[in-house]
């Protein structure tokens, strides 16, 4: 009964007019940036963070979540019609989706992609609701000792989700932790690494750092890439798929949803893993694997379902434990902190309307996407004609206004521009900024819980190993660290970076 009570609470929150409006804004923006190659959900969420500052926490999180899963829909539209994946997760959809478009079946391909995404989103919402309660019950047993161990696991997750060198990722985490110590020490009142700059007394503001490293840096890098985009088919007839299409696609939808739901929860699974895995499975179990790549509808349904299910279930570790499953969830942690909410297991009990409102809004958001996506296909494709050189100055202006507006501080604008240059440097040398950002966000909490745990244990560090939950979490950290430092894993990560 508690599950139904929570879902009713979530629906009552999600169905409020202002939350429905922000959900609609989120999914429309998400679809638009999913359509435009190079402007993904991570830069967009980073750029929009300051504009959520004055919103209620529920509305802010609902809109940001809508941007994330809305981008999965938008990416499939251009993958099918233009053979350009708007999102990494839509790369696989190009293979059979675009082949169907060339055969004059763009309508059924788009319809199956939308239906698969809606089906997977609905199932993923149920999965989130079912898993949230037992994880929340476990979280009630947490003290400062368990929180510290959980945060260590969360920081290691940042290393897992980063690509390339493990040592570089670990260095980025430690750099983020170091940056997180800037400001006035809450215990002693001493200034740490402020260099006499009053603006640094409260520490580095998360928003300009995120906007610079994730938003502007990625957009600067995109200015170097010249892409020629040609739309194969804009004439969309027979958008309603035939019974034969649905019969062929439905089993692939179910399998894709199961794969995406499982892989989305894993730290570092990434956007590409669920759709690629679903496509490989469909091709392996197909009676005629030769059809794949030539317009097999299962090659659209399976990956699209996995893609959307993975996007939504990645919220489970964030909402229940405060651990990010990917880089975008690290930004969501920052959004929570902007609203004065400390991410972690206590959020489920202290902010039930927020958590269940976000969960319920995923279903309403997916329903909105199903309704608005297909009729507006022409609009989404026409957006591809906007030159990137015109988008860039508008985005920079938008960023500067948003960053200044948070605290009316010019220092934040310069901090954002400095982080943009640093983020661009990281892109050029092949280092991901996500671990640094997570270290910056979780560092102060890590320090606070470590100090509190030491006070409770009279300075005895063995308390982290004698408490059962803490010991299990640290054991998982040790196993993951050993696995990542093994020669086979290091070689694989190096090869993935080279590709």
Secondary structure, DSSP 8 states (H G I E B T S, - for coil): -HHHHHHHHHHHHHTSHHHHHHHHHHHHHHHHHHHSTT--HHHHHHHHGGGGTTS-HHHHHHHHHHHHHHHHHHHHHHHHHTS--SSGGGHHHIIIIIHHHHTT-HHHHHHHHHHHHHHHHHHHHHHHHHHHHHHHHHHTT--HHHHHHHHHHHHHHHHHHS-S-HHHHHHHHHHHHHHHT-EE-TTT--EES-TT-GGGTT---HHHHHIIIIIIHHHHHHTT-------S-------S--HHHHHHHHHHHHHHHHHHHHHHHSTT-HHHHHHHHHHHHHHHH-S-GGGTTTT-THHHHHHHHHHHHHHHHTHHHHHHHS--SSHHHHHHHHHHHHTT---STTHHHH-HHHHHHHHHHHHHHHHHHHHHHHHTHHHHHHGGGS-HHHHHHHHHHHHHHHHHHHHT-HHHHHHHHHHHHHHHHHHHHT--SHHHHHHHHHHHHHHHHHHHHHHHTTT-TTHHHHSHHHHHHHHHHHHHHHHHTSHHHHHHHHHHHH-
